Amino acid sequence: MHAILAALTNCRMERFADAGAEEAVLLRVLQVLAALLRARAAPLLSDSSVCTAVNTCFQIVQHAAGSRGSELLQRTATTPRRSAAARAPASARGAWWTS
């Protein structure tokens, strides 16, 4: 789990000539992050790892909003954030967890 998360959060992509191909790759990254945070073994991830996953989702949303990303990509990025919120204690959740 940690190796997959590290690979996803540390990879750097170069711009694709085809916007659809770039969006497809980013969408797949978001889907894998969501799957990791929903997996049975997710409780084994450290808080730092979960924060890194959520931060990566935010970076993808910012990239999509600032460039040519679609609404689908932006909406998909909220899934891992909600998965992370489900495992956070209620006292630690801020307003951004539920928005």
KOLRO-310142 format. One record per atom (N, C-alpha, C): atom name; residue number from 1; x, y, z. Coordinates in Angstrom, 3 decimals. Layout:
+-------+-----+----------+----------+----------+
: atome : num :       xx :       yy :       zz :
+-------+-----+----------+----------+----------+
:    CA : NUM :        X :        Y :        Z :
...
+-------+-----+----------+----------+----------+
END
This chain:
+-------+-----+----------+----------+----------+
: atome : num :       xx :       yy :       zz :
+-------+-----+----------+----------+----------+
:     N :   1 :    0.824 :   -1.185 :    0.000 :
:    CA :   1 :    0.000 :    0.000 :    0.000 :
:     C :   1 :    0.871 :    1.253 :    0.000 :
:     N :   2 :    1.874 :    1.247 :    0.872 :
:    CA :   2 :    2.738 :    2.433 :    0.953 :
:     C :   2 :    3.523 :    2.646 :   -0.340 :
:     N :   3 :    3.974 :    1.569 :   -0.952 :
:    CA :   3 :    4.750 :    1.692 :   -2.193 :
:     C :   3 :    3.892 :    2.237 :   -3.333 :
:     N :   4 :    2.662 :    1.786 :   -3.417 :
:    CA :   4 :    1.765 :    2.289 :   -4.464 :
:     C :   4 :    1.469 :    3.761 :   -4.230 :
:     N :   5 :    1.170 :    4.110 :   -2.999 :
:    CA :   5 :    0.882 :    5.503 :   -2.669 :
:     C :   5 :    2.090 :    6.393 :   -2.954 :
:     N :   6 :    3.273 :    5.932 :   -2.592 :
:    CA :   6 :    4.484 :    6.707 :   -2.856 :
:     C :   6 :    4.714 :    6.889 :   -4.349 :
:     N :   7 :    4.478 :    5.836 :   -5.116 :
:    CA :   7 :    4.661 :    5.935 :   -6.565 :
:     C :   7 :    3.690 :    6.937 :   -7.177 :
:     N :   8 :    2.451 :    6.918 :   -6.729 :
:    CA :   8 :    1.449 :    7.833 :   -7.276 :
:     C :   8 :    1.702 :    9.283 :   -6.889 :
:     N :   9 :    2.081 :    9.489 :   -5.653 :
:    CA :   9 :    2.221 :   10.861 :   -5.171 :
:     C :   9 :    3.560 :   11.495 :   -5.545 :
:     N :  10 :    4.521 :   10.689 :   -5.932 :
:    CA :  10 :    5.831 :   11.235 :   -6.292 :
:     C :  10 :    6.079 :   11.307 :   -7.793 :
:     N :  11 :    5.147 :   10.788 :   -8.592 :
:    CA :  11 :    5.369 :   10.829 :  -10.036 :
:     C :  11 :    5.113 :   12.242 :  -10.560 :
:     N :  12 :    5.820 :   12.572 :  -11.610 :
:    CA :  12 :    5.650 :   13.869 :  -12.263 :
:     C :  12 :    5.290 :   13.616 :  -13.708 :
:     N :  13 :    4.253 :   14.271 :  -14.166 :
:    CA :  13 :    3.826 :   14.093 :  -15.550 :
:     C :  13 :    4.202 :   15.314 :  -16.369 :
:     N :  14 :    4.540 :   15.053 :  -17.591 :
:    CA :  14 :    4.757 :   16.140 :  -18.522 :
:     C :  14 :    3.463 :   16.341 :  -19.286 :
:     N :  15 :    3.297 :   17.510 :  -19.828 :
:    CA :  15 :    2.079 :   17.809 :  -20.591 :
:     C :  15 :    1.940 :   16.878 :  -21.786 :
:     N :  16 :    0.725 :   16.422 :  -21.979 :
:    CA :  16 :    0.393 :   15.605 :  -23.131 :
:     C :  16 :   -0.067 :   16.538 :  -24.255 :
:     N :  17 :    0.200 :   16.163 :  -25.476 :
:    CA :  17 :   -0.318 :   16.937 :  -26.605 :
:     C :  17 :   -1.834 :   16.763 :  -26.679 :
:     N :  18 :   -2.300 :   15.585 :  -26.298 :
:    CA :  18 :   -3.724 :   15.279 :  -26.337 :
:     C :  18 :   -4.312 :   15.485 :  -24.940 :
:     N :  19 :   -5.212 :   16.464 :  -24.821 :
:    CA :  19 :   -5.823 :   16.766 :  -23.523 :
:     C :  19 :   -6.595 :   15.573 :  -22.977 :
:     N :  20 :   -7.213 :   14.805 :  -23.851 :
:    CA :  20 :   -7.977 :   13.636 :  -23.417 :
:     C :  20 :   -7.090 :   12.573 :  -22.788 :
:     N :  21 :   -5.899 :   12.381 :  -23.337 :
:    CA :  21 :   -4.970 :   11.390 :  -22.784 :
:     C :  21 :   -4.479 :   11.831 :  -21.410 :
:     N :  22 :   -4.181 :   13.109 :  -21.276 :
:    CA :  22 :   -3.732 :   13.632 :  -19.980 :
:     C :  22 :   -4.833 :   13.462 :  -18.934 :
:     N :  23 :   -6.044 :   13.784 :  -19.311 :
:    CA :  23 :   -7.164 :   13.655 :  -18.388 :
:     C :  23 :   -7.390 :   12.197 :  -18.002 :
:     N :  24 :   -7.245 :   11.291 :  -18.940 :
:    CA :  24 :   -7.426 :    9.863 :  -18.660 :
:     C :  24 :   -6.401 :    9.370 :  -17.644 :
:     N :  25 :   -5.165 :    9.813 :  -17.765 :
:    CA :  25 :   -4.120 :    9.407 :  -16.824 :
:     C :  25 :   -4.416 :    9.974 :  -15.434 :
:     N :  26 :   -4.767 :   11.242 :  -15.364 :
:    CA :  26 :   -5.073 :   11.866 :  -14.068 :
:     C :  26 :   -6.300 :   11.221 :  -13.426 :
:     N :  27 :   -7.280 :   10.883 :  -14.233 :
:    CA :  27 :   -8.473 :   10.218 :  -13.717 :
:     C :  27 :   -8.113 :    8.858 :  -13.130 :
:     N :  28 :   -7.242 :    8.120 :  -13.804 :
:    CA :  28 :   -6.814 :    6.809 :  -13.300 :
:     C :  28 :   -6.044 :    6.966 :  -11.981 :
:     N :  29 :   -5.209 :    7.994 :  -11.885 :
:    CA :  29 :   -4.472 :    8.244 :  -10.637 :
:     C :  29 :   -5.469 :    8.483 :   -9.506 :
:     N :  30 :   -6.490 :    9.287 :   -9.757 :
:    CA :  30 :   -7.501 :    9.556 :   -8.732 :
:     C :  30 :   -8.252 :    8.289 :   -8.344 :
:     N :  31 :   -8.554 :    7.450 :   -9.315 :
:    CA :  31 :   -9.261 :    6.210 :   -9.023 :
:     C :  31 :   -8.419 :    5.274 :   -8.165 :
:     N :  32 :   -7.138 :    5.210 :   -8.442 :
:    CA :  32 :   -6.252 :    4.353 :   -7.633 :
:     C :  32 :   -6.123 :    4.915 :   -6.222 :
:     N :  33 :   -5.998 :    6.236 :   -6.096 :
:    CA :  33 :   -5.939 :    6.842 :   -4.758 :
:     C :  33 :   -7.211 :    6.541 :   -3.974 :
:     N :  34 :   -8.355 :    6.656 :   -4.617 :
:    CA :  34 :   -9.619 :    6.363 :   -3.943 :
:     C :  34 :   -9.676 :    4.900 :   -3.523 :
:     N :  35 :   -9.233 :    4.006 :   -4.379 :
:    CA :  35 :   -9.233 :    2.576 :   -4.053 :
:     C :  35 :   -8.317 :    2.280 :   -2.870 :
:     N :  36 :   -7.173 :    2.939 :   -2.821 :
:    CA :  36 :   -6.260 :    2.738 :   -1.693 :
:     C :  36 :   -6.890 :    3.185 :   -0.379 :
:     N :  37 :   -7.574 :    4.320 :   -0.411 :
:    CA :  37 :   -8.167 :    4.847 :    0.818 :
:     C :  37 :   -9.411 :    4.087 :    1.247 :
:     N :  38 :  -10.008 :    3.337 :    0.342 :
:    CA :  38 :  -11.188 :    2.534 :    0.669 :
:     C :  38 :  -10.851 :    1.078 :    0.959 :
:     N :  39 :   -9.640 :    0.674 :    0.707 :
:    CA :  39 :   -9.250 :   -0.728 :    0.853 :
:     C :  39 :   -9.334 :   -1.179 :    2.311 :
:     N :  40 :   -9.468 :   -2.486 :    2.475 :
:    CA :  40 :   -9.501 :   -3.043 :    3.836 :
:     C :  40 :   -8.249 :   -2.694 :    4.625 :
:     N :  41 :   -7.134 :   -2.605 :    3.933 :
:    CA :  41 :   -5.861 :   -2.320 :    4.602 :
:     C :  41 :   -5.620 :   -0.825 :    4.791 :
:     N :  42 :   -6.547 :    0.014 :    4.409 :
:    CA :  42 :   -6.368 :    1.472 :    4.533 :
:     C :  42 :   -6.031 :    1.915 :    5.963 :
:     N :  43 :   -6.599 :    1.297 :    6.987 :
:    CA :  43 :   -6.233 :    1.717 :    8.348 :
:     C :  43 :   -4.741 :    1.551 :    8.657 :
:     N :  44 :   -4.034 :    0.760 :    7.846 :
:    CA :  44 :   -2.595 :    0.601 :    8.058 :
:     C :  44 :   -1.792 :    1.799 :    7.557 :
:     N :  45 :   -2.416 :    2.628 :    6.743 :
:    CA :  45 :   -1.730 :    3.825 :    6.250 :
:     C :  45 :   -1.584 :    4.831 :    7.380 :
:     N :  46 :   -0.453 :    5.482 :    7.410 :
:    CA :  46 :   -0.232 :    6.502 :    8.432 :
:     C :  46 :   -1.050 :    7.743 :    8.107 :
:     N :  47 :   -1.242 :    8.593 :    9.100 :
:    CA :  47 :   -1.949 :    9.850 :    8.879 :
:     C :  47 :   -1.235 :   10.686 :    7.829 :
:     N :  48 :    0.068 :   10.656 :    7.868 :
:    CA :  48 :    0.861 :   11.400 :    6.897 :
:     C :  48 :    0.611 :   10.894 :    5.474 :
:     N :  49 :    0.505 :    9.589 :    5.319 :
:    CA :  49 :    0.236 :    9.013 :    4.004 :
:     C :  49 :   -1.134 :    9.415 :    3.484 :
:     N :  50 :   -2.112 :    9.410 :    4.368 :
:    CA :  50 :   -3.459 :    9.816 :    3.974 :
:     C :  50 :   -3.468 :   11.293 :    3.585 :
:     N :  51 :   -2.788 :   12.115 :    4.359 :
:    CA :  51 :   -2.705 :   13.543 :    4.027 :
:     C :  51 :   -2.022 :   13.751 :    2.677 :
:     N :  52 :   -0.992 :   12.980 :    2.406 :
:    CA :  52 :   -0.303 :   13.077 :    1.119 :
:     C :  52 :   -1.241 :   12.699 :   -0.021 :
:     N :  53 :   -2.042 :   11.653 :    0.172 :
:    CA :  53 :   -2.994 :   11.232 :   -0.855 :
:     C :  53 :   -4.024 :   12.327 :   -1.119 :
:     N :  54 :   -4.564 :   12.903 :   -0.055 :
:    CA :  54 :   -5.560 :   13.962 :   -0.205 :
:     C :  54 :   -4.939 :   15.192 :   -0.858 :
:     N :  55 :   -3.727 :   15.530 :   -0.471 :
:    CA :  55 :   -3.034 :   16.668 :   -1.070 :
:     C :  55 :   -2.818 :   16.447 :   -2.566 :
:     N :  56 :   -2.493 :   15.228 :   -2.954 :
:    CA :  56 :   -2.323 :   14.914 :   -4.372 :
:     C :  56 :   -3.636 :   15.127 :   -5.121 :
:     N :  57 :   -4.744 :   14.745 :   -4.514 :
:    CA :  57 :   -6.050 :   14.980 :   -5.139 :
:     C :  57 :   -6.288 :   16.473 :   -5.345 :
:     N :  58 :   -5.956 :   17.274 :   -4.346 :
:    CA :  58 :   -6.122 :   18.722 :   -4.474 :
:     C :  58 :   -5.235 :   19.278 :   -5.585 :
:     N :  59 :   -4.022 :   18.782 :   -5.683 :
:    CA :  59 :   -3.128 :   19.242 :   -6.750 :
:     C :  59 :   -3.694 :   18.908 :   -8.124 :
:     N :  60 :   -4.286 :   17.741 :   -8.260 :
:    CA :  60 :   -4.885 :   17.360 :   -9.541 :
:     C :  60 :   -6.078 :   18.267 :   -9.851 :
:     N :  61 :   -6.879 :   18.581 :   -8.841 :
:    CA :  61 :   -8.017 :   19.480 :   -9.051 :
:     C :  61 :   -7.526 :   20.858 :   -9.484 :
:     N :  62 :   -6.495 :   21.366 :   -8.820 :
:    CA :  62 :   -5.952 :   22.675 :   -9.194 :
:     C :  62 :   -5.431 :   22.648 :  -10.613 :
:     N :  63 :   -4.769 :   21.587 :  -10.970 :
:    CA :  63 :   -4.255 :   21.450 :  -12.329 :
:     C :  63 :   -5.406 :   21.429 :  -13.329 :
:     N :  64 :   -6.436 :   20.677 :  -13.006 :
:    CA :  64 :   -7.585 :   20.568 :  -13.908 :
:     C :  64 :   -8.326 :   21.897 :  -14.029 :
:     N :  65 :   -8.458 :   22.591 :  -12.923 :
:    CA :  65 :   -9.178 :   23.869 :  -12.947 :
:     C :  65 :   -8.377 :   24.944 :  -13.678 :
:     N :  66 :   -7.066 :   24.893 :  -13.525 :
:    CA :  66 :   -6.217 :   25.920 :  -14.123 :
:     C :  66 :   -5.866 :   25.676 :  -15.564 :
:     N :  67 :   -6.134 :   24.473 :  -16.039 :
:    CA :  67 :   -5.795 :   24.184 :  -17.434 :
:     C :  67 :   -7.046 :   23.788 :  -18.184 :
:     N :  68 :   -6.995 :   22.652 :  -18.786 :
:    CA :  68 :   -8.117 :   22.248 :  -19.626 :
:     C :  68 :   -8.852 :   21.033 :  -19.072 :
:     N :  69 :   -8.804 :   20.860 :  -17.761 :
:    CA :  69 :   -9.443 :   19.703 :  -17.145 :
:     C :  69 :  -10.956 :   19.786 :  -17.152 :
:     N :  70 :  -11.576 :   18.655 :  -17.097 :
:    CA :  70 :  -13.027 :   18.611 :  -17.156 :
:     C :  70 :  -13.634 :   18.634 :  -15.761 :
:     N :  71 :  -14.925 :   18.844 :  -15.747 :
:    CA :  71 :  -15.665 :   18.808 :  -14.497 :
:     C :  71 :  -15.644 :   17.397 :  -13.905 :
:     N :  72 :  -15.664 :   16.376 :  -14.762 :
:    CA :  72 :  -15.606 :   14.991 :  -14.301 :
:     C :  72 :  -14.339 :   14.748 :  -13.481 :
:     N :  73 :  -13.221 :   15.230 :  -13.967 :
:    CA :  73 :  -11.957 :   15.069 :  -13.257 :
:     C :  73 :  -12.013 :   15.777 :  -11.908 :
:     N :  74 :  -12.571 :   16.964 :  -11.872 :
:    CA :  74 :  -12.669 :   17.718 :  -10.622 :
:     C :  74 :  -13.604 :   17.030 :   -9.631 :
:     N :  75 :  -14.736 :   16.498 :  -10.115 :
:    CA :  75 :  -15.667 :   15.801 :   -9.223 :
:     C :  75 :  -15.076 :   14.495 :   -8.710 :
:     N :  76 :  -14.338 :   13.790 :   -9.550 :
:    CA :  76 :  -13.737 :   12.518 :   -9.147 :
:     C :  76 :  -12.726 :   12.728 :   -8.031 :
:     N :  77 :  -12.069 :   13.861 :   -8.021 :
:    CA :  77 :  -11.047 :   14.141 :   -7.008 :
:     C :  77 :  -11.632 :   14.260 :   -5.613 :
:     N :  78 :  -12.922 :   14.475 :   -5.466 :
:    CA :  78 :  -13.511 :   14.561 :   -4.132 :
:     C :  78 :  -13.705 :   13.197 :   -3.497 :
:     N :  79 :  -13.698 :   12.128 :   -4.286 :
:    CA :  79 :  -13.917 :   10.780 :   -3.745 :
:     C :  79 :  -12.842 :   10.371 :   -2.744 :
:     N :  80 :  -11.535 :   10.501 :   -3.081 :
:    CA :  80 :  -10.524 :   10.139 :   -2.085 :
:     C :  80 :  -10.586 :   11.007 :   -0.837 :
:     N :  81 :  -10.954 :   12.272 :   -0.997 :
:    CA :  81 :  -11.053 :   13.162 :    0.155 :
:     C :  81 :  -12.146 :   12.668 :    1.094 :
:     N :  82 :  -13.266 :   12.247 :    0.538 :
:    CA :  82 :  -14.352 :   11.731 :    1.381 :
:     C :  82 :  -13.961 :   10.418 :    2.036 :
:     N :  83 :  -13.198 :    9.581 :    1.330 :
:    CA :  83 :  -12.720 :    8.330 :    1.917 :
:     C :  83 :  -11.797 :    8.611 :    3.089 :
:     N :  84 :  -10.948 :    9.619 :    2.955 :
:    CA :  84 :  -10.042 :    9.997 :    4.042 :
:     C :  84 :  -10.830 :   10.565 :    5.210 :
:     N :  85 :  -11.863 :   11.317 :    4.921 :
:    CA :  85 :  -12.680 :   11.910 :    5.981 :
:     C :  85 :  -13.365 :   10.838 :    6.811 :
:     N :  86 :  -13.740 :    9.757 :    6.186 :
:    CA :  86 :  -14.432 :    8.686 :    6.898 :
:     C :  86 :  -13.539 :    8.036 :    7.939 :
:     N :  87 :  -12.236 :    8.071 :    7.735 :
:    CA :  87 :  -11.359 :    7.424 :    8.709 :
:     C :  87 :  -10.796 :    8.405 :    9.725 :
:     N :  88 :  -11.029 :    9.701 :    9.531 :
:    CA :  88 :  -10.529 :   10.705 :   10.474 :
:     C :  88 :  -11.475 :   10.814 :   11.664 :
:     N :  89 :  -10.924 :   11.028 :   12.868 :
:    CA :  89 :  -11.805 :   11.220 :   14.025 :
:     C :  89 :  -12.612 :   12.502 :   13.847 :
:     N :  90 :  -13.826 :   12.505 :   14.350 :
:    CA :  90 :  -14.723 :   13.654 :   14.172 :
:     C :  90 :  -14.100 :   14.947 :   14.679 :
:     N :  91 :  -13.331 :   14.886 :   15.752 :
:    CA :  91 :  -12.723 :   16.096 :   16.301 :
:     C :  91 :  -11.659 :   16.681 :   15.390 :
:     N :  92 :  -11.116 :   15.878 :   14.493 :
:    CA :  92 :  -10.048 :   16.340 :   13.608 :
:     C :  92 :  -10.572 :   16.870 :   12.284 :
:     N :  93 :  -11.847 :   16.667 :   11.999 :
:    CA :  93 :  -12.409 :   17.082 :   10.724 :
:     C :  93 :  -12.714 :   18.569 :   10.730 :
:     N :  94 :  -12.212 :   19.256 :    9.753 :
:    CA :  94 :  -12.527 :   20.659 :    9.579 :
:     C :  94 :  -13.642 :   20.815 :    8.568 :
:     N :  95 :  -13.978 :   22.035 :    8.260 :
:    CA :  95 :  -15.052 :   22.303 :    7.295 :
:     C :  95 :  -14.729 :   21.744 :    5.923 :
:     N :  96 :  -13.459 :   21.700 :    5.547 :
:    CA :  96 :  -13.084 :   21.239 :    4.205 :
:     C :  96 :  -13.347 :   19.754 :    4.007 :
:     N :  97 :  -13.439 :   18.967 :    5.096 :
:    CA :  97 :  -13.693 :   17.532 :    4.963 :
:     C :  97 :  -15.063 :   17.261 :    4.370 :
:     N :  98 :  -16.017 :   18.104 :    4.708 :
:    CA :  98 :  -17.392 :   17.817 :    4.326 :
:     C :  98 :  -17.871 :   18.642 :    3.151 :
:     N :  99 :  -17.062 :   19.544 :    2.655 :
:    CA :  99 :  -17.515 :   20.382 :    1.545 :
:     C :  99 :  -17.426 :   19.659 :    0.233 :
+-------+-----+----------+----------+----------+
END
